[in-house]
């Protein structure tokens, strides 16, 4: 609004599972490969890339807690910075190591919900010919009546939760995501155990990993233990507490940003007034004084340029911090609402580290800020003229 800096955007159980009967494994879920044409409701725009606003199966979480797709990161690679808040990307490749598994999994679950809400309805994932009557949240498959009977016999020892498609169609997207989150299991972190379906209900505080009962009993190095659900709840609460603390700190950064904008406006006003005064005085002089006019204007520009650069740098830094805080608050909120235990275990340490870094940031001291340049020398030369 002041002509120098762009306006800041609005900131807005225990126990091992029963053995499975021998036989062919269920087919892969129909939603395992996200689509790039998924229509996302306004309430779930946050699952898209924050720059191109497109769905992507490869979403990366930056240390500033913004989420970008590989395409946007590739275009931004030469700068090595987040294109939203200009935070440096530490990886030399320009591609962060942390996947935003929460947003990627939510995209897949929203695609399932879209199939449920379609007027034609989903077809059976097994026989492919009949209309689906039931959704199994464990297998992540739509089943017709006949295939559901076979499914119940095949998994009779595992108590898979199945619901009618008609009931799911009556639910909101929020309710569907919450229900599918509750049915998710956390797998053992031991190499190979996750592929074998070893369900984890134990958390080792020493190695900070989820374990199945076999690992906990056979490996004496894993101790002490606690319940995995208690650990995931503790991590969620820890993120929530940090988010609340950042909200309080954020108000100080917002006030500083406003003050910097005001200073920038005053600097622009001072420049405008001095320019008008110089032009009014010089226009009254004879043609021989035009050279003096050019010298005075050059002096004003030179004095003002340093202040503009300093304020631009401070504004860019504070705006970047505010955007990082906004991204952190939004991500913690969505983790609390929709994250599975696996997603919490995978992402919490990374998010915690980024939030701790934000907590350590300090507001720039008032005396360190750039001040509007004094135009006293220009006034003296004008008086002499």
RODO-2510 file (C-alpha; in nm, 4 decimals, decimal comma):
residues 385
     n   res          X          Y          Z
     1     x     0,0000     0,0000     0,0000
     2     x     0,2953     0,2365     0,0499
     3     x     0,4554     0,1684    -0,2882
     4     x     0,7729     0,0096    -0,1505
     5     x     0,6768    -0,3119     0,0255
     6     x     0,4072    -0,5633    -0,0769
     7     x     0,1139    -0,5862     0,1663
     8     x     0,1386    -0,8795     0,4038
     9     x    -0,1249    -1,1493     0,3378
    10     x    -0,3964    -1,1987     0,5961
    11     x    -0,2636    -1,4177     0,8757
    12     x    -0,5085    -1,5417     0,9516
    13     x    -0,4704    -5,2799     2,2365
    14     x    -0,2147    -5,4276     2,3712
    15     x    -0,1521    -5,7808     2,2525
    16     x    -0,0526    -5,9412     1,9277
    17     x    -0,3031    -5,9819     1,6477
    18     x    -0,4554    -6,3226     1,5823
    19     x    -0,2842    -6,5187     1,3048
    20     x    -0,4375    -6,4855     0,9615
    21     x    -0,5650    -6,7885     0,7742
    22     x    -0,3566    -6,8906     0,4780
    23     x    -0,4762    -6,7692     0,1421
    24     x    -0,4322    -6,4847    -0,1015
    25     x    -0,3826    -6,1411     0,0472
    26     x    -0,6508    -5,8769    -0,0102
    27     x    -0,6014    -5,6514    -0,3051
    28     x    -0,4454    -5,3103    -0,2730
    29     x    -0,6788    -5,0285    -0,1668
    30     x    -0,8484    -4,8549    -0,4482
    31     x    -0,7258    -4,5190    -0,3148
    32     x    -0,3575    -4,6072    -0,2849
    33     x    -0,2554    -4,3812    -0,5740
    34     x    -0,3699    -4,0190    -0,5239
    35     x    -0,5289    -3,8494    -0,8204
    36     x    -0,4273    -3,5076    -0,9471
    37     x    -0,7916    -3,4250    -1,0273
    38     x    -0,9362    -3,4706    -0,6795
    39     x    -1,1884    -3,1975    -0,6034
    40     x    -1,1003    -3,0754    -0,2545
    41     x    -1,3604    -2,9056    -0,0364
    42     x    -1,2735    -2,5567     0,0863
    43     x    -1,2312    -2,6910     0,4411
    44     x    -0,9552    -2,9227     0,3171
    45     x    -0,7576    -2,6903     0,0902
    46     x    -0,4757    -2,7249     0,3414
    47     x    -0,3904    -3,0732     0,2066
    48     x    -0,2753    -2,9191    -0,1241
    49     x     0,0648    -2,7758    -0,2085
    50     x     0,0739    -2,4329    -0,0459
    51     x     0,2205    -2,2677    -0,3530
    52     x     0,0556    -2,4157    -0,6643
    53     x    -0,2591    -2,5249    -0,4707
    54     x    -0,2538    -2,8607    -0,6534
    55     x    -0,2864    -3,2147    -0,5145
    56     x     0,0355    -3,4144    -0,5146
    57     x     0,1438    -3,7594    -0,3895
    58     x     0,4876    -3,6122    -0,3070
    59     x     0,4414    -3,3422    -0,0462
    60     x     0,7474    -3,2294     0,1493
    61     x     0,7467    -3,0564     0,4890
    62     x     1,0032    -2,7781     0,5197
    63     x     1,1695    -2,6684     0,8431
    64     x     0,9543    -2,3538     0,8306
    65     x     0,6504    -2,5918     0,8420
    66     x     0,5232    -2,4961     0,4968
    67     x     0,4241    -2,7869     0,2689
    68     x     0,5263    -2,7899    -0,0985
    69     x     0,5150    -3,0437    -0,3799
    70     x     0,8257    -3,1653    -0,5613
    71     x     0,7319    -2,9614    -0,8680
    72     x     0,7359    -2,6300    -0,6810
    73     x     1,0513    -2,7267    -0,4930
    74     x     1,2212    -2,8108    -0,8221
    75     x     1,1318    -2,4710    -0,9704
    76     x     1,2537    -2,3007    -0,6533
    77     x     1,5780    -2,5040    -0,6290
    78     x     1,8186    -2,2280    -0,7481
    79     x     1,7201    -1,9980    -0,4602
    80     x     1,7447    -2,2653    -0,1886
    81     x     1,4691    -2,0890     0,0086
    82     x     1,1034    -2,1438     0,0894
    83     x     0,9107    -1,9395    -0,1693
    84     x     0,6482    -1,8456     0,0915
    85     x     0,8573    -1,7189     0,3846
    86     x     1,2140    -1,7225     0,2396
    87     x     1,3513    -1,9574     0,5087
    88     x     1,6685    -2,1341     0,3926
    89     x     1,6251    -2,4992     0,2890
    90     x     1,9178    -2,6806     0,4586
    91     x     1,9364    -2,9696     0,2092
    92     x     2,1865    -2,9081    -0,0715
    93     x     1,9456    -3,0638    -0,3229
    94     x     1,6774    -2,8122    -0,2320
    95     x     1,4417    -3,1018    -0,1527
    96     x     1,3554    -3,1542     0,2186
    97     x     1,3895    -3,5037     0,3667
    98     x     1,0626    -3,4947     0,5637
    99     x     0,7451    -3,6153     0,3893
   100     x     0,4160    -3,4634     0,4992
   101     x     0,2556    -3,8030     0,5447
   102     x    -0,0447    -3,6437     0,7166
   103     x    -0,1506    -3,4372     0,4161
   104     x    -0,0660    -3,7151     0,1666
   105     x    -0,2739    -3,9704     0,3586
   106     x    -0,5593    -3,7224     0,3967
   107     x    -0,5644    -3,6788     0,0194
   108     x    -0,6032    -4,0555    -0,0229
   109     x    -0,8792    -4,0719     0,2394
   110     x    -1,0621    -3,7777     0,0831
   111     x    -1,0512    -3,9582    -0,2517
   112     x    -1,2255    -4,2560    -0,0871
   113     x    -1,4867    -4,0178     0,0535
   114     x    -1,5402    -3,8645    -0,2913
   115     x    -1,6120    -4,2125    -0,4321
   116     x    -1,8677    -4,2657    -0,1556
   117     x    -2,0408    -3,9349    -0,2315
   118     x    -2,0501    -3,9807    -0,6096
   119     x    -2,4001    -4,0263    -0,7467
   120     x    -2,3129    -4,3601    -0,9094
   121     x    -2,1453    -4,4838    -0,5916
   122     x    -1,8325    -4,6995    -0,5669
   123     x    -1,8038    -5,0444    -0,7205
   124     x    -1,6744    -5,3543    -0,5419
   125     x    -1,2947    -5,3559    -0,5110
   126     x    -1,2862    -5,7371    -0,5391
   127     x    -1,5218    -5,8481    -0,8159
   128     x    -1,5281    -5,5053    -0,9888
   129     x    -1,8761    -5,5762    -1,1211
   130     x    -2,1262    -5,5124    -0,8434
   131     x    -2,2060    -5,1924    -0,6612
   132     x    -2,0360    -5,1700    -0,3229
   133     x    -2,2557    -5,2081    -0,0161
   134     x    -1,9885    -5,2078     0,2555
   135     x    -1,6587    -5,0328     0,3273
   136     x    -1,3920    -5,2195     0,5312
   137     x    -1,1700    -4,9634     0,6996
   138     x    -0,9039    -5,2230     0,7822
   139     x    -0,8619    -5,3523     0,4251
   140     x    -0,9545    -5,0103     0,2820
   141     x    -1,1821    -5,1785     0,0273
   142     x    -1,5365    -5,1412    -0,1004
   143     x    -1,7238    -5,4747    -0,1022
   144     x    -2,0482    -5,5975    -0,2528
   145     x    -2,2747    -5,8230    -0,0461
   146     x    -2,1259    -6,1479    -0,1827
   147     x    -1,7635    -6,0388    -0,1438
   148     x    -1,8399    -5,9082     0,2046
   149     x    -1,9588    -6,2556     0,3090
   150     x    -1,6311    -6,4032     0,1802
   151     x    -1,4410    -6,1274     0,3570
   152     x    -1,6099    -6,1996     0,6897
   153     x    -1,5248    -6,5699     0,6619
   154     x    -1,1639    -6,5038     0,5598
   155     x    -1,1002    -6,2526     0,8384
   156     x    -1,3248    -6,4101     1,1023
   157     x    -1,0462    -6,3952     1,3629
   158     x    -0,9478    -6,0318     1,3054
   159     x    -1,2722    -5,8425     1,3740
   160     x    -1,2439    -5,6023     1,0805
   161     x    -1,4719    -5,3020     1,1139
   162     x    -1,7093    -5,2686     0,8196
   163     x    -1,9793    -5,0057     0,7590
   164     x    -2,2528    -4,9675     0,5028
   165     x    -2,1841    -4,7287     0,2179
   166     x    -2,5238    -4,5634     0,2734
   167     x    -2,4257    -4,4734     0,6284
   168     x    -2,0921    -4,3322     0,5151
   169     x    -2,2593    -4,1278     0,2400
   170     x    -2,4666    -3,9505     0,5052
   171     x    -2,1537    -3,8430     0,6959
   172     x    -1,9548    -3,5258     0,6439
   173     x    -1,5967    -3,5351     0,5232
   174     x    -1,4810    -3,4307     0,8706
   175     x    -1,6631    -3,7223     1,0329
   176     x    -1,5310    -3,9697     0,7743
   177     x    -1,1711    -3,8615     0,8310
   178     x    -1,2101    -3,8850     1,2084
   179     x    -1,3589    -4,2364     1,1844
   180     x    -1,0859    -4,3613     0,9512
   181     x    -0,8201    -4,2174     1,1792
   182     x    -0,9538    -4,4176     1,4779
   183     x    -0,9273    -4,7436     1,2854
   184     x    -0,5617    -4,7003     1,1919
   185     x    -0,2948    -4,9223     1,3499
   186     x     0,0634    -4,8379     1,4349
   187     x     0,3194    -5,0900     1,3075
   188     x     0,6418    -5,2083     1,4690
   189     x     0,9496    -5,0026     1,3774
   190     x     1,1728    -5,3126     1,3518
   191     x     1,2902    -5,3685     0,9903
   192     x     1,0638    -5,6241     0,8256
   193     x     0,8024    -5,6336     1,0989
   194     x     0,5889    -5,3611     0,9422
   195     x     0,5709    -5,5602     0,6167
   196     x     0,4638    -5,8673     0,8157
   197     x     0,1817    -5,6722     0,9817
   198     x     0,3211    -5,6718     1,3361
   199     x     0,0965    -5,4306     1,5268
   200     x     0,2676    -5,2154     1,7859
   201     x     0,1182    -5,1299     2,1235
   202     x     0,4425    -5,0561     2,3103
   203     x     0,6754    -4,7567     2,3024
   204     x     1,0420    -4,7795     2,4055
   205     x     1,1548    -4,4579     2,5699
   206     x     1,5220    -4,5462     2,5268
   207     x     1,5279    -4,5813     2,1485
   208     x     1,2141    -4,3693     2,0964
   209     x     1,0450    -4,6248     1,8688
   210     x     0,7224    -4,8231     1,8522
   211     x     0,7582    -5,1977     1,9174
   212     x     0,5497    -5,5092     1,8826
   213     x     0,5172    -5,7515     2,1748
   214     x     0,7809    -5,9854     2,0260
   215     x     1,0469    -5,7160     2,0106
   216     x     0,9654    -5,5950     2,3606
   217     x     0,9936    -5,9472     2,5091
   218     x     1,3000    -6,0723     2,3169
   219     x     1,5240    -5,7667     2,3184
   220     x     1,6420    -5,6694     2,6668
   221     x     1,7848    -5,3399     2,5386
   222     x     1,4392    -5,1940     2,4881
   223     x     1,3465    -5,0439     2,8249
   224     x     1,1669    -4,8711     2,9860
   225     x     0,8350    -4,9192     2,8084
   226     x     0,5065    -4,7321     2,8024
   227     x     0,1772    -4,7645     2,6163
   228     x     0,2006    -4,6334     2,2605
   229     x    -0,1286    -4,4495     2,2879
   230     x    -0,0035    -4,2662     2,5967
   231     x     0,3065    -4,1619     2,4058
   232     x     0,1140    -4,0368     2,1020
   233     x    -0,1215    -3,8448     2,3296
   234     x     0,1763    -3,6929     2,5126
   235     x     0,3284    -3,5837     2,1826
   236     x     0,0025    -3,4276     2,0665
   237     x    -0,0258    -3,2393     2,3965
   238     x     0,3352    -3,1242     2,3693
   239     x     0,2725    -2,9833     2,0226
   240     x    -0,0468    -2,8177     2,1424
   241     x     0,1332    -2,6489     2,4317
   242     x     0,4090    -2,5233     2,2046
   243     x     0,1511    -2,3930     1,9591
   244     x    -0,0260    -2,1970     2,2342
   245     x     0,3033    -2,0440     2,3464
   246     x     0,3792    -1,9416     1,9888
   247     x     0,0387    -1,7743     1,9575
   248     x     0,1307    -1,5489     2,2480
   249     x     0,4696    -1,4708     2,0982
   250     x     0,3165    -1,4126     1,7574
   251     x     0,1351    -1,0998     1,8764
   252     x     0,4719    -0,9345     1,9412
   253     x     0,5912    -1,0109     1,5876
   254     x     0,2649    -0,8799     1,4449
   255     x     0,3073    -0,5540     1,6360
   256     x     0,6653    -0,5229     1,5110
   257     x     0,5538    -0,5855     1,1534
   258     x     0,2897    -0,3144     1,1832
   259     x     0,5450    -0,0731     1,3275
   260     x     0,7852    -0,1455     1,0424
   261     x     0,5094    -0,0829     0,7898
   262     x     0,4336     0,2503     0,9573
   263     x     0,7998     0,3444     0,9440
   264     x     0,8108     0,2547     0,5781
   265     x     0,5061     0,4738     0,5142
   266     x     0,6645     0,7640     0,7023
   267     x     0,9817     0,7223     0,5006
   268     x     0,7841     0,7363     0,1775
   269     x     0,5929     1,0423     0,2967
   270     x     0,9133     1,2212     0,3933
   271     x     1,0576     1,1489     0,0520
   272     x     0,7441     1,2707    -0,1230
   273     x     0,7335     1,5962     0,0724
   274     x     1,0972     1,6695     0,0150
   275     x     1,0658     1,5933    -0,3563
   276     x     0,7758     1,8379    -0,3893
   277     x     0,9614     2,1089    -0,1970
   278     x     1,2714     2,0670    -0,4072
   279     x     1,0745     2,0805    -0,7308
   280     x     0,8728     2,3879    -0,6223
   281     x     1,1846     2,5818    -0,5251
   282     x     1,3975     2,4799    -0,8210
   283     x     1,1219     2,5618    -1,0732
   284     x     1,1387     2,9241    -0,9533
   285     x     1,5049     2,9531    -1,0359
   286     x     1,6628     3,0344    -1,3656
   287     x     1,7793     2,7724    -1,6155
   288     x     2,1352     2,7887    -1,4743
   289     x     2,0128     2,6329    -1,1482
   290     x     1,8763     2,3106    -1,3069
   291     x     2,2020     2,1347    -1,2292
   292     x     2,1501     2,2159    -0,8597
   293     x     1,8034     2,0634    -0,8780
   294     x     1,9441     1,7348    -1,0094
   295     x     2,2075     1,7261    -0,7350
   296     x     1,9492     1,7800    -0,4631
   297     x     1,7201     1,5083    -0,5976
   298     x     2,0112     1,2698    -0,6180
   299     x     2,1026     1,3445    -0,2578
   300     x     1,7481     1,2709    -0,1419
   301     x     1,7436     0,9417    -0,3292
   302     x     2,0824     0,8400    -0,1917
   303     x     1,9832     0,9112     0,1690
   304     x     1,6485     0,7398     0,1349
   305     x     1,7813     0,4298    -0,0414
   306     x     1,9711     0,2969     0,2598
   307     x     1,6633     0,3298     0,4810
   308     x     1,4506     0,1522     0,2212
   309     x     1,6897    -0,1411     0,1992
   310     x     1,7125    -0,1773     0,5780
   311     x     1,3357    -0,1635     0,6266
   312     x     1,2773    -0,4039     0,3371
   313     x     1,5168    -0,6532     0,4923
   314     x     1,3525    -0,6269     0,8369
   315     x     1,0016    -0,6495     0,6940
   316     x     1,0923    -0,9563     0,4889
   317     x     1,2424    -1,1277     0,7957
   318     x     0,9472    -1,0557     1,0258
   319     x     0,6926    -1,1495     0,7583
   320     x     0,8754    -1,4787     0,7017
   321     x     0,8666    -1,5543     1,0757
   322     x     0,4948    -1,4767     1,0918
   323     x     0,4248    -1,7079     0,7983
   324     x     0,6273    -1,9857     0,9623
   325     x     0,4284    -1,9407     1,2853
   326     x     0,1008    -1,9490     1,0924
   327     x     0,2101    -2,2674     0,9123
   328     x     0,3099    -2,4267     1,2458
   329     x    -0,0215    -2,3435     1,4106
   330     x    -0,2164    -2,4767     1,1142
   331     x    -0,0139    -2,7992     1,0936
   332     x    -0,0437    -2,8689     1,4689
   333     x    -0,4186    -2,8078     1,4476
   334     x    -0,4587    -3,0501     1,1585
   335     x    -0,2349    -3,3070     1,3307
   336     x    -0,4623    -3,2882     1,6344
   337     x    -0,7767    -3,3254     1,4230
   338     x    -0,6780    -3,5842     1,1662
   339     x    -0,3351    -3,7417     1,2287
   340     x    -0,3097    -4,1149     1,2875
   341     x    -0,0786    -4,2494     1,5519
   342     x     0,1705    -4,3520     1,2823
   343     x     0,1695    -4,0018     1,1417
   344     x     0,2211    -3,8507     1,4872
   345     x     0,5146    -4,0838     1,5527
   346     x     0,6700    -4,0046     1,2141
   347     x     0,6221    -3,6301     1,2091
   348     x     0,6168    -3,5058     1,5713
   349     x     0,9941    -3,4888     1,6323
   350     x     1,0464    -3,2947     1,3103
   351     x     0,7627    -3,0515     1,3812
   352     x     0,8781    -3,0133     1,7430
   353     x     1,2254    -2,9149     1,6275
   354     x     1,0864    -2,6493     1,3943
   355     x     0,8583    -2,5091     1,6669
   356     x     1,1490    -2,4977     1,9135
   357     x     1,3482    -2,3008     1,6591
   358     x     1,0605    -2,0542     1,6266
   359     x     1,0346    -2,0216     2,0046
   360     x     1,3975    -1,9150     2,0223
   361     x     1,3507    -1,6258     1,7814
   362     x     1,3704    -1,2809     1,9376
   363     x     1,2020    -0,9596     1,8309
   364     x     1,4392    -0,7035     1,6778
   365     x     1,5264    -0,4299     1,9256
   366     x     1,3666    -0,0940     1,8559
   367     x     1,7021     0,0843     1,8621
   368     x     1,8345    -0,1495     1,5924
   369     x     1,5663    -0,0580     1,3407
   370     x     1,6392     0,1680     1,0505
   371     x     1,5120     0,5242     1,0938
   372     x     1,3970     0,7663     0,8209
   373     x     1,6919     0,9630     0,6820
   374     x     1,7443     1,3233     0,7839
   375     x     1,7014     1,5748     0,5045
   376     x     1,8666     1,8626     0,6944
   377     x     2,1522     1,8952     0,4468
   378     x     1,9076     1,9281     0,1599
   379     x     1,7130     2,1981     0,3465
   380     x     2,0316     2,3917     0,4152
   381     x     2,1277     2,3928     0,0498
   382     x     1,7769     2,5031    -0,0460
   383     x     1,7965     2,7913     0,2016
   384     x     2,1241     2,8983     0,0526
   385     x     1,9679     2,9042    -0,2922
***
